[in-house]
Amino acid sequence: MHKAEIICKWLFWATAAAAVVYGAAGMAGILTSPLTGFPWWAAWAYAAQLFLLPLLAEGAAWALVRRINKTRAARAEEK
């Protein structure tokens, strides 16, 4: 289960990094294009709509796997 925790952690942080890159690229596109009427924060709002639910699911999975690992370690220590 330790490998599962590492995978969950890396997947969470990779998704978070992708959200930041996506939001920054969208903001740069909005700010540099003369043909758009969107405010600069619209890119971040859209990135949040796209990435918030997966981040919540991955964070919950990471927390669950971490909790299982701690419970197993505590039970193994008792024996």
C-alpha positions as CSV (number, residue, x, y, z in Angstrom):
1,M,0.0,0.0,0.0
2,H,3.0,2.3,0.3
3,K,3.4,2.4,-3.4
4,A,-0.3,3.3,-3.8
5,E,0.3,6.3,-1.5
6,I,3.2,7.4,-3.5
7,I,1.2,7.1,-6.8
8,C,-1.7,9.1,-5.3
9,K,0.6,11.8,-4.1
10,W,2.4,12.2,-7.4
11,L,-0.9,12.1,-9.3
12,F,-2.3,14.8,-7.1
13,W,0.7,17.1,-7.5
14,A,0.9,16.4,-11.3
15,T,-2.8,17.4,-11.6
16,A,-2.2,20.5,-9.5
17,A,0.8,21.5,-11.6
18,A,-1.3,21.0,-14.8
19,A,-4.0,23.2,-13.4
20,V,-1.5,26.0,-12.7
21,V,0.1,25.7,-16.2
22,Y,-3.3,25.6,-17.8
23,G,-4.5,28.7,-15.9
24,A,-1.3,30.6,-16.6
25,A,-1.4,29.8,-20.3
26,G,-5.0,30.8,-20.5
27,M,-4.3,34.1,-18.7
28,A,-1.4,34.8,-20.9
29,G,-3.6,34.1,-23.9
30,I,-6.2,36.5,-22.7
31,L,-3.8,39.3,-21.8
32,T,-1.9,39.1,-25.1
33,S,-4.9,38.8,-27.5
34,P,-6.4,42.0,-28.6
35,L,-9.6,40.2,-29.8
36,T,-10.9,38.9,-26.5
37,G,-13.1,40.6,-24.0
38,F,-12.6,38.2,-21.2
39,P,-11.1,39.4,-17.9
40,W,-7.8,37.9,-16.9
41,W,-9.3,35.9,-14.1
42,A,-11.6,34.0,-16.4
43,A,-8.8,31.6,-17.3
44,W,-8.4,30.7,-13.6
45,A,-12.1,30.3,-13.1
46,Y,-12.2,27.9,-16.1
47,A,-9.1,26.0,-14.8
48,A,-10.8,25.7,-11.5
49,Q,-13.9,24.2,-13.2
50,L,-11.8,21.7,-15.0
51,F,-9.4,20.7,-12.3
52,L,-11.2,21.1,-9.0
53,L,-13.3,17.9,-9.1
54,P,-10.3,15.7,-10.1
55,L,-8.2,17.3,-7.4
56,L,-10.8,16.7,-4.8
57,A,-11.1,13.1,-5.8
58,E,-7.4,12.5,-5.9
59,G,-6.9,14.3,-2.6
60,A,-9.6,12.1,-1.0
61,A,-8.0,8.9,-2.4
62,W,-4.6,10.1,-1.1
63,A,-6.0,10.8,2.3
64,L,-7.8,7.4,2.4
65,V,-4.7,5.4,1.4
66,R,-2.6,7.4,3.9
67,R,-5.1,6.6,6.6
68,I,-5.1,2.9,5.7
69,N,-1.3,2.8,5.8
70,K,-1.2,4.5,9.2
71,T,-3.8,2.1,10.6
72,R,-1.9,-0.9,9.3
73,A,1.3,0.4,10.7
74,A,-0.3,1.0,14.1
75,R,-1.8,-2.5,14.1
76,A,1.6,-4.1,13.1
77,E,3.3,-2.1,15.9
78,E,0.8,-3.5,18.5
79,K,1.6,-7.1,17.6
